[in-house]
């Protein structure tokens, strides 16, 4: 894998930001210039990679994070990614994972006073966006 940087995303990133939810793996957003596969997994290290070179949504989030020099994606980027994951897990009937995403979305909105998504709405249907907005609006101050 040829990447210049990687940003931690997923439950571990949220845990580092103070969330109480426990997860067993680590997820990174990367740009692998040599590969167009959207997802890859390092079984030995239990790390999942979301490749911005293999998915238009991930590419938009990567672009949004171009000036991020930290180890963790910004709260707004994490919200976008969690909203996208929530929709994907619901579509694939992985409801426990969807519930985890809902928990993470609520945490991000509460903790960082986020008001909504800005990118994911271009990649999900109006009905799916409505479900994401219901979660966000349920915890807005």
C-alpha positions in Angstrom: 0.0 0.0 0.0 1.4 3.4 -1.0 0.0 6.2 1.1 1.3 9.6 2.1 -0.8 9.9 5.3 -3.6 8.1 7.1 -6.3 9.4 9.3 -7.8 7.3 12.0 -11.6 7.0 11.7 -14.1 4.7 13.3 -14.8 3.7 16.9 -11.1 3.9 17.9 -10.9 7.5 16.7 -14.0 8.4 18.6 -12.7 6.6 21.7 -9.5 8.8 21.5 -11.8 11.8 21.4 -13.5 10.7 24.6 -16.4 8.4 23.5 -17.2 5.5 25.8 -18.0 3.0 23.0 -15.5 0.1 22.8 -14.4 -1.4 19.5 -11.9 -4.1 18.6 -10.5 -2.9 15.4 -8.8 0.2 14.0 -10.0 2.0 10.9 -8.0 4.5 8.7 -8.9 6.7 5.8 -6.1 6.6 3.3 -5.3 7.5 -0.3 -3.6 4.5 -1.9 -2.3 5.8 -5.2 -1.5 2.3 -6.4 -4.9 0.7 -5.6 -8.5 1.5 -6.4 -10.0 -1.0 -4.0 -12.3 0.9 -1.6 -11.7 -1.4 1.4 -8.8 -3.5 2.5 -8.1 -5.3 5.8 -4.9 -6.2 7.5 -5.9 -9.3 9.3 -2.7 -9.6 11.4 -3.1 -6.1 12.9 -6.9 -6.0 12.7 -6.9 -2.7 10.8 -9.4 -1.7 8.1 -8.5 0.8 5.4 -11.0 2.9 3.6 -9.3 4.0 0.4 -10.1 7.5 -1.0 -8.8 6.4 -4.3 -11.4 3.7 -4.6 -14.6 5.4 -3.5 -16.0 8.8 -4.5 -17.5 9.4 -1.1 -14.2 8.7 0.7 -12.4 10.9 -1.8 -14.7 13.8 -0.9 -14.0 13.3 2.8 -10.2 13.0 2.1 -10.4 16.3 0.2 -12.2 17.9 3.1 -9.4 16.7 5.4 -6.5 17.8 3.1 -5.2 20.3 5.7 -5.6 17.9 8.7 -2.1 17.1 10.0 -3.3 15.2 13.0 -3.6 11.5 13.5 -7.4 11.5 13.8 -10.0 12.8 11.2 -11.9 15.9 12.2 -15.2 15.5 14.1 -17.1 16.7 11.0 -15.3 14.1 8.8 -16.1 11.5 11.4 -19.8 12.5 11.3 -19.8 12.2 7.5 -18.2 8.8 7.7 -20.5 7.6 10.5 -23.6 8.7 8.6 -22.4 6.9 5.5 -21.6 3.8 7.5 -25.0 3.9 9.2 -26.8 3.9 5.9 -24.6 1.1 4.5 -25.1 -1.1 7.6 -28.8 -0.6 7.4 -28.9 -1.6 3.7 -26.9 -4.7 4.5 -29.0 -5.6 7.6 -26.1 -5.2 10.0 -28.2 -3.6 12.6 -25.8 -3.9 15.5 -23.2 -2.0 13.5 -25.9 0.5 12.5 -26.7 1.0 16.2 -23.0 1.6 16.9 -23.0 4.2 14.2 -26.0 5.9 15.7 -24.3 6.0 19.1 -21.2 7.6 17.4 -23.3 10.1 15.5 -25.0 11.2 18.7 -21.7 11.5 20.5 -20.2 13.6 17.8 -23.2 16.0 17.6 -23.3 16.4 21.4 -19.6 16.7 22.1 -18.6 18.9 19.1 -21.9 20.8 18.6 -22.1 19.6 15.0 -25.3 20.7 13.2 -25.5 18.3 10.3 -23.8 16.6 7.4 -22.3 18.4 4.4 -20.9 15.7 2.1 -22.8 12.4 2.6 -26.1 13.9 1.4 -24.6 13.7 -2.2 -24.1 10.0 -1.8 -27.3 8.7 -0.1 -31.0 9.0 -1.0 -33.3 11.6 0.4 -35.0 8.9 2.6 -31.6 7.8 3.9 -30.6 11.4 4.6 -33.9 11.9 6.5 -33.0 9.0 8.8 -29.6 10.4 9.5 -31.1 13.9 10.1 -33.5 12.3 12.6 -30.6 11.0 14.6 -28.8 14.3 14.5 -31.9 16.3 15.4 -32.6 14.0 18.3 -29.6 15.3 20.2 -29.1 18.9 18.9 -29.0 21.5 21.6 
